[in-house]
Amino acid sequence: MEEIELRFSDMNMYAYFRNSVGELLKDWFPKGHTLIEIAVNEALNNAFLHGNRESAKPLVVMKVSKVDEHNLVIRVKDLGQGFSLRRSRDKRARVKADKIMSESGRGLLIMEQVFDDIYYNEVGNEVTMVKRIGGQGAK
């Protein structure tokens, strides 16, 4: 297994490393990296904009693990109080079609469409996203 862990105190710091993360994903999964990058950016945006909103010293930890040639696991965790997945899903169910292209409010939807499995911790401040590429059960 190959793994990298990065810690960011703000979105500008992540922006500095974004290309490197993209290159890593491209090296590991040449045919599926673009959508993965987009979904990872959404998870990080959620952590910075919503998760760390109350924190005086924001921190987001991202761990990217290539389990094998077909499986990728990405974890994103912030220091926030978390969120209610059920309330978020209820809210998304009420979003009208004309709002789906808006700049915000679609991150979870994108993540769910790109990754095969998504898990949240009980608090709601950590997401684990699993992607199977080219193997059994892949999207």
MIKELUM-633552 format. One record per atom (N, C-alpha, C, O): residue in three letters; x, y, z. Coordinates in Angstrom, 3 decimals. Atoms other than C-alpha are relative to their C-alpha. Example, Ala and Ser with C-alpha at 12.3 -4.5 7.8 and 13.67 -1.06 7.14 Angstrom:
BEGIN
NODE   code       east      north         up
NODE    ALA      0.890     -1.190      0.000
NODE    ALA     12.300     -4.500      7.800
NODE    ALA      0.900      1.200      0.000
NODE    ALA      1.936      1.181      0.665
NODE    SER     -0.820     -1.190     -0.060
NODE    SER     13.670     -1.060      7.140
NODE    SER     -0.770      1.090      0.730
NODE    SER     -0.261      2.198      0.899
//
This chain:
BEGIN
NODE   code       east      north         up
NODE    MET      0.848     -1.182      0.000
NODE    MET      0.000      0.000      0.000
NODE    MET      0.889      1.239      0.000
NODE    MET      1.888      1.309      0.716
NODE    GLU     -0.679     -1.295      0.027
NODE    GLU      1.186      3.494     -0.835
NODE    GLU     -0.940      1.016      0.644
NODE    GLU     -2.155      0.958      0.453
NODE    GLU      0.843     -0.933     -0.737
NODE    GLU     -0.020      6.379      1.316
NODE    GLU      0.717      1.328      0.193
NODE    GLU      1.935      1.385      0.369
NODE    ILE     -0.530     -1.322     -0.291
NODE    ILE      0.432     10.097      1.763
NODE    ILE     -1.009      0.722      0.891
NODE    ILE     -2.219      0.599      0.701
NODE    GLU      0.863     -0.800     -0.878
NODE    GLU     -0.934     12.363      4.492
NODE    GLU      0.452      1.444     -0.073
NODE    GLU      1.636      1.750      0.076
NODE    LEU     -0.281     -1.430      0.081
NODE    LEU     -1.159     16.121      4.107
NODE    LEU     -0.892      0.732      0.990
NODE    LEU     -2.048      0.361      1.194
NODE    ARG      0.743     -0.835     -0.947
NODE    ARG     -2.240     18.741      6.661
NODE    ARG      0.000      1.437     -0.513
NODE    ARG      1.035      1.983     -0.893
NODE    PHE      0.157     -1.355      0.523
NODE    PHE     -3.577     22.123      5.625
NODE    PHE     -0.678      0.881      1.028
NODE    PHE     -1.649      0.479      1.669
NODE    SER      0.632     -0.952     -0.915
NODE    SER     -4.365     25.164      7.717
NODE    SER     -0.934      0.957     -0.729
NODE    SER     -1.712      1.668     -0.092
NODE    ASP      0.946     -0.814      0.768
NODE    ASP     -6.177     26.961      4.899
NODE    ASP     -0.023     -0.471     -1.452
NODE    ASP      0.831     -1.244     -1.888
NODE    MET      0.195      0.422      1.385
NODE    MET     -7.382     26.548      1.335
NODE    MET      1.161      0.453     -0.888
NODE    MET      1.484     -0.221     -1.866
NODE    ASN     -1.142     -0.456      0.790
NODE    ASN     -4.455     28.579     -0.017
NODE    ASN      1.153     -0.992      0.079
NODE    ASN      1.857     -1.216     -0.906
NODE    MET     -1.052      0.999     -0.151
NODE    MET     -2.060     25.997      1.385
NODE    MET     -0.312     -1.223     -0.864
NODE    MET      0.579     -1.779     -1.505
NODE    TYR      0.366      1.131      0.859
NODE    TYR     -4.011     23.227     -0.352
NODE    TYR      0.198      0.363     -1.473
NODE    TYR      0.676     -0.459     -2.255
NODE    ALA     -0.157     -0.415      1.398
NODE    ALA     -4.016     25.216     -3.598
NODE    ALA      1.447     -0.169     -0.462
NODE    ALA      1.711     -0.511     -1.615
NODE    TYR     -1.422      0.151      0.308
NODE    TYR     -0.228     25.140     -3.455
NODE    TYR      0.339     -1.456     -0.334
NODE    TYR      1.182     -1.715     -1.193
NODE    PHE     -0.278      1.429      0.187
NODE    PHE     -0.259     21.315     -3.307
NODE    PHE     -0.953     -0.691     -0.973
NODE    PHE     -0.742     -1.855     -1.316
NODE    ARG      1.038      0.614      0.842
NODE    ARG     -3.281     20.700     -5.566
NODE    ARG      0.581     -0.692     -1.227
NODE    ARG      0.201     -1.822     -1.535
NODE    ASN     -0.573      0.610      1.201
NODE    ASN     -1.220     20.052     -8.692
NODE    ASN      0.778     -1.268      0.326
NODE    ASN      0.750     -2.233     -0.437
NODE    SER     -0.754      1.189     -0.403
NODE    SER      1.004     17.599     -6.833
NODE    SER     -0.938     -1.162      0.310
NODE    SER     -0.666     -2.304     -0.062
NODE    VAL      0.988      1.035     -0.285
NODE    VAL     -2.025     15.696     -5.556
NODE    VAL     -0.590     -0.516     -1.307
NODE    VAL     -0.776     -1.721     -1.476
NODE    GLY      0.515      0.397      1.309
NODE    GLY     -3.422     15.688     -9.087
NODE    GLY      0.968     -0.886     -0.761
NODE    GLY      0.560     -1.867     -1.381
NODE    GLU     -1.015      0.819      0.681
NODE    GLU     -0.165     14.322    -10.486
NODE    GLU      0.115     -1.384      0.634
NODE    GLU      0.293     -2.380     -0.067
NODE    LEU     -0.039      1.282     -0.697
NODE    LEU     -0.112     11.597     -7.840
NODE    LEU     -1.171     -0.874     -0.436
NODE    LEU     -0.987     -2.048     -0.758
NODE    LEU      1.177      0.751      0.431
NODE    LEU     -3.658     10.539     -8.718
NODE    LEU      0.124     -0.431     -1.462
NODE    LEU     -0.282     -1.534     -1.829
NODE    LYS     -0.190      0.321      1.418
NODE    LYS     -2.788     10.653    -12.413
NODE    LYS      0.994     -1.150     -0.165
NODE    LYS      0.790     -2.032     -0.999
NODE    ASP     -0.974      1.096      0.055
NODE    ASP      0.249      8.414    -11.844
NODE    ASP     -0.635     -1.319      0.434
NODE    ASP     -0.402     -2.361     -0.178
NODE    TRP      0.611      1.223     -0.524
NODE    TRP     -1.794      5.929     -9.833
NODE    TRP     -1.128     -0.512     -0.881
NODE    TRP     -1.251     -1.718     -1.097
NODE    PHE      1.184      0.379      0.771
NODE    PHE     -4.937      5.954    -11.998
NODE    PHE     -0.127      0.910     -1.228
NODE    PHE     -0.933      1.840     -1.228
NODE    PRO     -0.037     -0.897      1.162
NODE    PRO     -4.238      7.497    -15.430
NODE    PRO     -1.355      0.256     -0.665
NODE    PRO     -1.575      1.341     -1.203
NODE    LYS      1.263     -0.169      0.719
NODE    LYS     -7.754      6.960    -16.788
NODE    LYS     -1.132      0.565      0.840
NODE    LYS     -2.160      0.950      0.283
NODE    GLY      1.124     -0.446     -0.814
NODE    GLY     -9.865      8.035    -13.820
NODE    GLY      0.295      1.142      0.941
NODE    GLY     -0.503      1.443      1.829
NODE    HIS     -0.437     -0.973     -1.003
NODE    HIS     -7.996     10.786    -12.061
NODE    HIS     -0.772      1.316      0.009
NODE    HIS     -0.910      1.920      1.072
NODE    THR      0.605     -1.333      0.070
NODE    THR     -9.874     13.896    -13.245
NODE    THR     -1.242      0.106      0.884
NODE    THR     -1.366      1.051      1.664
NODE    LEU      1.205     -0.051     -0.829
NODE    LEU    -13.227     13.109    -11.645
NODE    LEU      0.338     -0.194      1.475
NODE    LEU     -0.301      0.400      2.344
NODE    ILE     -0.430      0.186     -1.385
NODE    ILE    -11.462     11.903     -8.503
NODE    ILE      0.507      1.324      0.564
NODE    ILE      0.175      1.692      1.690
NODE    GLU     -0.517     -1.308     -0.442
NODE    GLU     -9.635     15.249     -8.282
NODE    GLU     -1.138      0.965      0.317
NODE    GLU     -1.104      1.664      1.330
NODE    ILE      1.141     -0.899     -0.212
NODE    ILE    -12.912     17.149     -8.616
NODE    ILE     -0.716     -0.348      1.302
NODE    ILE     -1.036      0.540      2.092
NODE    ALA      0.699      0.424     -1.210
NODE    ALA    -14.578     15.095     -5.877
NODE    ALA      0.833      0.273      1.258
NODE    ALA      0.289      0.667      2.289
NODE    VAL     -0.880     -0.296     -1.138
NODE    VAL    -11.563     15.457     -3.566
NODE    VAL     -0.024      1.492      0.303
NODE    VAL     -0.078      1.890      1.467
NODE    ASN      0.090     -1.456     -0.206
NODE    ASN    -11.638     19.227     -4.093
NODE    ASN     -1.301      0.365      0.704
NODE    ASN     -1.310      1.248      1.561
NODE    GLU      1.281     -0.272     -0.654
NODE    GLU    -15.320     19.197     -3.084
NODE    GLU      0.059     -0.364      1.480
NODE    GLU     -0.434      0.380      2.328
NODE    ALA     -0.121      0.415     -1.405
NODE    ALA    -14.538     17.271      0.109
NODE    ALA      0.844      1.004      0.784
NODE    ALA      0.505      1.358      1.914
NODE    LEU     -0.861     -0.976     -0.674
NODE    LEU    -11.740     19.705      0.969
NODE    LEU     -0.693      1.348      0.142
NODE    LEU     -0.575      2.000      1.180
NODE    ASN      0.766     -1.243     -0.100
NODE    ASN    -13.919     22.719      0.180
NODE    ASN     -0.995     -0.077      1.160
NODE    ASN     -1.122      0.872      1.933
NODE    ASN      0.958      0.161     -1.094
NODE    ASN    -16.573     21.357      2.553
NODE    ASN      0.703      0.096      1.348
NODE    ASN      0.206      0.744      2.269
NODE    ALA     -0.733     -0.019     -1.271
NODE    ALA    -13.982     20.826      5.282
NODE    ALA      0.448      1.415      0.363
NODE    ALA      0.320      1.833      1.514
NODE    PHE     -0.480     -1.355     -0.282
NODE    PHE    -12.534     24.325      4.954
NODE    PHE     -1.146      0.979      0.222
NODE    PHE     -1.115      1.758      1.174
NODE    LEU      1.060     -1.007     -0.042
NODE    LEU    -15.744     26.283      4.357
NODE    LEU     -1.045     -0.273      1.070
NODE    LEU     -1.587      0.663      1.657
NODE    HIS      1.058      0.334     -0.956
NODE    HIS    -18.135     24.414      6.642
NODE    HIS      0.567     -0.597      1.285
NODE    HIS      0.174     -0.198      2.381
NODE    GLY     -0.516      0.716     -1.158
NODE    GLY    -16.146     22.164      8.957
NODE    GLY      0.813      0.844      0.949
NODE    GLY      0.675      0.724      2.166
NODE    ASN     -0.885     -0.813     -0.840
NODE    ASN    -13.612     24.664     10.210
NODE    ASN     -0.536      1.401      0.242
NODE    ASN      0.193      2.278      0.705
NODE    ARG      0.595     -1.335     -0.109
NODE    ARG    -15.979     27.608     10.257
NODE    ARG      0.154      0.596      1.395
NODE    ARG      0.387      1.797      1.531
NODE    GLU     -0.043     -0.486     -1.379
NODE    GLU    -15.907     27.875     14.056
NODE    GLU      1.401     -0.037      0.612
NODE    GLU      1.595      0.457      1.723
NODE    SER     -1.316      0.252     -0.582
NODE    SER    -12.230     27.020     14.561
NODE    SER      0.937      1.198     -0.131
NODE    SER      1.079      1.775     -1.209
NODE    ALA     -0.988     -1.082      0.024
NODE    ALA     -9.671     29.661     15.513
NODE    ALA      1.277     -0.451     -0.697
NODE    ALA      1.977      0.356     -1.309
NODE    LYS     -1.174      0.579      0.659
NODE    LYS     -6.919     27.332     14.254
NODE    LYS     -0.463     -1.134     -0.900
NODE    LYS     -0.383     -2.302     -0.519
NODE    PRO      0.532      1.047      0.872
NODE    PRO     -8.401     25.487     11.284
NODE    PRO      1.076     -0.993     -0.436
NODE    PRO      2.240     -0.637     -0.619
NODE    LEU     -0.898      1.039      0.491
NODE    LEU     -6.844     22.224     10.201
NODE    LEU     -0.831     -1.022     -0.755
NODE    LEU     -1.875     -1.469     -0.279
NODE    VAL      0.603      1.071      0.778
NODE    VAL     -7.805     19.771      7.494
NODE    VAL      1.105     -1.006     -0.292
NODE    VAL      2.196     -0.651     -0.739
NODE    VAL     -0.947      1.079      0.253
NODE    VAL     -6.065     16.424      7.214
NODE    VAL     -0.554     -0.847     -1.138
NODE    VAL     -1.706     -1.278     -1.102
NODE    MET      0.383      0.846      1.117
NODE    MET     -6.169     14.501      3.952
NODE    MET      0.990     -1.151     -0.085
NODE    MET      2.203     -0.947     -0.121
NODE    LYS     -0.826      1.189      0.155
NODE    LYS     -4.889     10.956      3.681
NODE    LYS     -0.428     -0.700     -1.278
NODE    LYS     -1.601     -1.036     -1.444
NODE    VAL      0.264      0.663      1.275
NODE    VAL     -4.634      9.371      0.226
NODE    VAL      0.746     -1.322      0.019
NODE    VAL      1.964     -1.354      0.199
NODE    SER     -0.595      1.334     -0.066
NODE    SER     -4.031      5.615      0.123
NODE    SER     -0.336     -0.791     -1.258
NODE    SER     -1.505     -0.953     -1.608
NODE    LYS      0.183      0.931      1.110
NODE    LYS     -3.526      3.407     -2.913
NODE    LYS      0.149     -1.388      0.605
NODE    LYS      1.259     -1.851      0.870
NODE    VAL      0.004      1.298     -0.655
NODE    VAL     -4.510      0.070     -1.441
NODE    VAL      0.645     -1.050     -0.898
NODE    VAL      1.455     -1.860     -0.446
NODE    ASP     -0.590      0.866      1.022
NODE    ASP     -3.645     -1.820     -4.639
NODE    ASP     -0.276      0.650     -1.349
NODE    ASP     -0.713      1.800     -1.396
NODE    GLU      0.127     -0.629      1.326
NODE    GLU     -3.806     -1.243     -8.399
NODE    GLU     -1.439      0.349     -0.369
NODE    GLU     -1.666      1.040     -1.363
NODE    HIS      1.402     -0.268      0.315
NODE    HIS     -7.622     -1.092     -8.303
NODE    HIS     -0.757      0.768      1.076
NODE    HIS     -1.924      1.104      0.870
NODE    ASN      0.738     -0.595     -1.114
NODE    ASN     -8.499      0.560     -4.976
NODE    ASN      0.715      1.198      0.599
NODE    ASN      1.900      1.155      0.927
NODE    LEU     -0.486     -1.253     -0.552
NODE    LEU     -8.070      4.082     -3.697
NODE    LEU     -0.895      0.382      1.176
NODE    LEU     -2.119      0.291      1.081
NODE    VAL      0.755     -0.477     -1.158
NODE    VAL     -9.112      5.368     -0.256
NODE    VAL      0.502      1.400      0.341
NODE    VAL      1.703      1.616      0.499
NODE    ILE     -0.351     -1.377     -0.356
NODE    ILE     -9.182      9.087      0.551
NODE    ILE     -0.820      0.398      1.214
NODE    ILE     -2.042      0.255      1.233
NODE    ARG      0.661     -0.482     -1.212
NODE    ARG     -9.963     10.471      3.995
NODE    ARG      0.256      1.497      0.127
NODE    ARG      1.373      1.972     -0.080
NODE    VAL     -0.108     -1.433     -0.257
NODE    VAL    -10.641     14.125      4.718
NODE    VAL     -0.657      0.258      1.348
NODE    VAL     -1.811     -0.106      1.571
NODE    LYS      0.508     -0.268     -1.349
NODE    LYS    -11.056     15.283      8.307
NODE    LYS      0.288      1.446      0.375
NODE    LYS      1.363      1.971      0.086
NODE    ASP     -0.197     -1.353     -0.513
NODE    ASP    -11.544     18.724      9.843
NODE    ASP     -0.217     -0.005      1.504
NODE    ASP     -0.553     -1.038      2.082
NODE    LEU      0.138     -0.113     -1.452
NODE    LEU    -11.709     19.973     13.428
NODE    LEU     -1.378      0.482      0.434
NODE    LEU     -1.607      0.748      1.614
NODE    GLY      1.319     -0.543     -0.298
NODE    GLY    -15.315     21.107     13.210
NODE    GLY     -0.896     -0.942      0.773
NODE    GLY     -0.513     -2.059      1.121
NODE    GLN      0.983      0.757     -0.775
NODE    GLN    -18.402     19.890     15.017
NODE    GLN     -0.745     -1.024     -0.845
NODE    GLN     -1.559     -1.783     -0.321
NODE    GLY      0.649      0.973      0.872
NODE    GLY    -19.529     17.865     12.009
NODE    GLY     -1.322      0.503     -0.527
NODE    GLY     -1.720      1.643     -0.288
NODE    PHE      1.289     -0.356      0.579
NODE    PHE    -22.820     17.834     10.170
NODE    PHE     -0.893     -1.233      0.008
NODE    PHE     -0.430     -2.356      0.207
NODE    SER      0.972      1.084      0.061
NODE    SER    -25.954     15.747      9.899
NODE    SER     -0.190     -0.396     -1.454
NODE    SER     -0.700      0.386     -2.256
NODE    LEU      0.155      0.484      1.376
NODE    LEU    -25.892     13.663      6.736
NODE    LEU     -1.475     -0.076     -0.382
NODE    LEU     -1.843      0.255     -1.509
NODE    ARG      1.427      0.111      0.280
NODE    ARG    -29.624     13.048      6.995
NODE    ARG     -0.606      1.354     -0.349
NODE    ARG     -1.347      1.473     -1.325
NODE    ARG      0.529     -1.340      0.298
NODE    ARG    -30.444     16.772      7.150
NODE    ARG      0.524      0.511     -1.331
NODE    ARG     -0.203      1.163     -2.080
NODE    SER     -0.574     -0.432      1.270
NODE    SER    -28.093     17.423      4.256
NODE    SER     -0.702     -0.680     -1.172
NODE    SER     -0.997     -0.039     -2.180
NODE    ARG      0.711      0.723      1.073
NODE    ARG    -29.770     14.733      2.144
NODE    ARG     -1.420      0.519     -0.156
NODE    ARG     -1.906      0.654     -1.279
NODE    ASP      1.349     -0.558      0.075
NODE    ASP    -33.214     16.103      3.020
NODE    ASP      0.021      1.327     -0.746
NODE    ASP     -0.845      1.591     -1.581
NODE    LYS     -0.134     -1.305      0.658
NODE    LYS    -32.076     19.563      1.918
NODE    LYS      0.250     -0.181     -1.494
NODE    LYS     -0.357      0.507     -2.316
NODE    ARG     -0.305      0.234      1.410
NODE    ARG    -30.628     18.223     -1.338
NODE    ARG     -1.209     -0.526     -0.755
NODE    ARG     -1.381     -0.225     -1.936
NODE    ALA      1.189      0.535      0.658
NODE    ALA    -33.856     16.389     -2.093
NODE    ALA     -0.956      1.119     -0.402
NODE    ALA     -1.742      0.962     -1.336
NODE    ARG      0.879     -1.130      0.291
NODE    ARG    -35.623     19.769     -2.079
NODE    ARG      0.588      0.981     -1.020
NODE    ARG     -0.094      1.912     -1.448
NODE    VAL     -0.634     -0.916      0.946
NODE    VAL    -33.139     21.458     -4.435
NODE    VAL     -0.634     -0.179     -1.380
NODE    VAL     -0.787     -1.296     -1.873
NODE    LYS      0.618      0.044      1.319
NODE    LYS    -34.745     22.334     -7.727
NODE    LYS      1.057     -0.178     -1.081
NODE    LYS      2.227      0.145     -0.881
NODE    ALA     -0.909      0.299      1.108
NODE    ALA    -33.200     21.344    -11.049
NODE    ALA      0.812      1.217     -0.439
NODE    ALA      1.973      1.068     -0.820
NODE    ASP     -0.722     -1.182      0.441
NODE    ASP    -32.245     24.933    -11.885
NODE    ASP      1.127      0.394      0.954
NODE    ASP      1.985      1.194      0.582
NODE    LYS     -1.036     -0.320     -0.975
NODE    LYS    -30.063     25.106     -8.742
NODE    LYS      1.183     -0.968     -0.073
NODE    LYS      2.223     -0.710      0.532
NODE    ILE     -1.043      1.019      0.013
NODE    ILE    -27.978     22.018     -9.555
NODE    ILE      1.310      0.524     -0.594
NODE    ILE      2.375     -0.014     -0.291
NODE    MET     -1.210     -0.559      0.608
NODE    MET    -25.514     24.115    -11.577
NODE    MET      0.553      1.182      0.793
NODE    MET      1.504      1.830      0.356
NODE    SER     -0.501     -1.107     -0.797
NODE    SER    -25.046     26.687     -8.833
NODE    SER      1.390     -0.333      0.546
NODE    SER      1.809     -1.491      0.529
NODE    GLU     -1.384      0.138     -0.445
NODE    GLU    -21.579     27.212     -7.370
NODE    GLU      0.129     -0.737      1.326
NODE    GLU      1.213     -1.220      1.653
NODE    SER     -0.089      0.685     -1.295
NODE    SER    -22.432     25.693     -3.985
NODE    SER     -1.178     -0.943      0.168
NODE    SER     -2.175     -0.859     -0.550
NODE    GLY      1.097      0.889     -0.322
NODE    GLY    -24.568     22.961     -2.531
NODE    GLY     -0.016     -1.312     -0.746
NODE    GLY     -0.980     -2.069     -0.630
NODE    ARG      0.001      1.235      0.773
NODE    ARG    -23.543     20.120     -4.816
NODE    ARG      1.201     -0.890      0.274
NODE    ARG      1.382     -1.905     -0.398
NODE    GLY     -1.217      0.754     -0.286
NODE    GLY    -20.303     18.840     -3.282
NODE    GLY     -0.244     -1.450      0.371
NODE    GLY      0.420     -2.347     -0.149
NODE    LEU      0.289      1.372     -0.408
NODE    LEU    -21.795     15.780     -1.596
NODE    LEU     -0.530     -0.816     -1.167
NODE    LEU     -0.199     -1.992     -1.314
NODE    LEU      0.546      0.685      1.176
NODE    LEU    -23.682     14.898     -4.754
NODE    LEU      1.124     -0.423     -0.951
NODE    LEU      1.133     -1.551     -1.444
NODE    ILE     -1.136      0.325      0.869
NODE    ILE    -20.494     15.042     -6.824
NODE    ILE      0.820     -1.131      0.606
NODE    ILE      1.191     -2.074     -0.093
NODE    MET     -0.781      1.046     -0.669
NODE    MET    -18.610     12.952     -4.263
NODE    MET     -0.695     -1.351     -0.121
NODE    MET     -0.052     -2.363     -0.398
NODE    GLU      0.756      1.248      0.072
NODE    GLU    -21.375     10.340     -4.248
NODE    GLU     -0.022     -0.578     -1.415
NODE    GLU     -0.080     -1.797     -1.582
NODE    GLN      0.017      0.479      1.377
NODE    GLN    -21.369     10.133     -8.046
NODE    GLN      1.360     -0.558     -0.439
NODE    GLN      1.424     -1.454     -1.280
NODE    VAL     -1.348      0.402      0.421
NODE    VAL    -17.590      9.700     -8.340
NODE    VAL      0.503     -1.216      0.768
NODE    VAL      1.069     -2.135      0.175
NODE    PHE     -0.545      1.080     -0.826
NODE    PHE    -16.740      7.393     -5.453
NODE    PHE     -0.993     -1.149      0.126
NODE    PHE     -2.206     -0.949      0.081
NODE    ASP      0.837      1.193     -0.114
NODE    ASP    -18.033      3.845     -5.057
NODE    ASP     -0.634     -0.116      1.382
NODE    ASP     -1.786     -0.530      1.503
NODE    ASP      0.504      0.051     -1.372
NODE    ASP    -18.432      4.038     -1.272
NODE    ASP      0.455      1.256      0.727
NODE    ASP      1.572      1.736      0.533
NODE    ILE     -0.332     -1.158     -0.829
NODE    ILE    -18.532      6.975      1.126
NODE    ILE     -0.503     -0.279      1.413
NODE    ILE     -1.646     -0.692      1.613
NODE    TYR      0.338      0.212     -1.401
NODE    TYR    -18.497      6.716      4.911
NODE    TYR      0.313      1.272      0.778
NODE    TYR      1.300      1.953      0.499
NODE    TYR     -0.224     -1.140     -0.883
NODE    TYR    -18.804      9.443      7.545
NODE    TYR      0.140     -0.513      1.426
NODE    TYR     -0.538     -1.462      1.821
NODE    ASN     -0.084      0.385     -1.408
NODE    ASN    -17.706      9.171     11.143
NODE    ASN     -1.258      0.498      0.719
NODE    ASN     -2.039      1.264      0.154
NODE    GLU      1.207     -0.356     -0.750
NODE    GLU    -20.360      9.586     13.857
NODE    GLU     -0.163      1.494      0.190
NODE    GLU     -1.279      2.013      0.154
NODE    VAL      0.043     -1.449     -0.217
NODE    VAL    -19.460     13.217     14.466
NODE    VAL     -0.399      0.733     -1.279
NODE    VAL     -1.095      1.747     -1.225
NODE    GLY      0.275     -0.655      1.277
NODE    GLY    -19.698     14.096     10.770
NODE    GLY      1.101      0.947     -0.424
NODE    GLY      0.878      1.814     -1.269
NODE    ASN     -1.113     -0.876      0.397
NODE    ASN    -16.289     15.768     10.526
NODE    ASN      1.114     -0.764     -0.722
NODE    ASN      2.215     -0.245     -0.905
NODE    GLU     -0.967      0.772      0.782
NODE    GLU    -14.506     13.001      8.618
NODE    GLU     -0.749     -0.830     -1.040
NODE    GLU     -1.730     -1.507     -0.732
NODE    VAL      0.574      0.792      1.083
NODE    VAL    -15.347     11.448      5.272
NODE    VAL      1.087     -0.930     -0.525
NODE    VAL      2.239     -0.534     -0.697
NODE    THR     -0.879      0.985      0.622
NODE    THR    -13.775      8.290      3.876
NODE    THR     -0.640     -0.384     -1.324
NODE    THR     -1.777     -0.854     -1.364
NODE    MET      0.513      0.254      1.343
NODE    MET    -14.185      7.858      0.121
NODE    MET      0.814     -1.127     -0.626
NODE    MET      2.044     -1.106     -0.607
NODE    VAL     -0.644      1.168      0.588
NODE    VAL    -13.432      4.579     -1.647
NODE    VAL     -0.310     -0.032     -1.491
NODE    VAL     -1.461      0.105     -1.905
NODE    LYS      0.162      0.085      1.454
NODE    LYS    -12.861      4.279     -5.386
NODE    LYS      0.651     -1.280     -0.498
NODE    LYS      1.822     -1.548     -0.229
NODE    ARG     -0.518      1.198      0.649
NODE    ARG    -12.476      1.015     -7.264
NODE    ARG      0.160      0.329     -1.483
NODE    ARG     -0.787      0.760     -2.141
NODE    ILE     -0.280     -0.366      1.392
NODE    ILE    -10.835      1.502    -10.649
NODE    ILE      0.282     -1.253     -0.810
NODE    ILE      1.233     -1.988     -0.542
NODE    GLY     -0.239      1.102      0.923
NODE    GLY    -11.153     -1.081    -13.371
NODE    GLY     -0.174     -1.386      0.582
NODE    GLY     -0.033     -2.376     -0.136
NODE    GLY      0.180      1.302     -0.626
NODE    GLY    -11.803     -3.863    -10.912
NODE    GLY     -1.466     -0.295      0.224
NODE    GLY     -2.333      0.431     -0.263
NODE    GLN      1.351      0.391     -0.298
NODE    GLN    -14.901     -5.605     -9.661
NODE    GLN     -0.696      1.048      0.854
NODE    GLN     -0.148      1.501      1.859
NODE    GLY      0.789     -0.959     -0.773
NODE    GLY    -17.597     -3.212     -8.432
NODE    GLY      0.321      1.450     -0.293
NODE    GLY     -0.195      2.336      0.388
NODE    ALA     -0.368     -1.378      0.322
NODE    ALA    -16.067     -0.109    -10.045
NODE    ALA     -1.126      0.714     -0.718
NODE    ALA     -1.876      0.103     -1.480
NODE    LYS      0.987     -0.846      0.703
NODE    LYS    -18.299      2.758    -11.220
NODE    LYS      0.547      0.356     -1.352
NODE    LYS     -0.111      1.060     -2.118
//
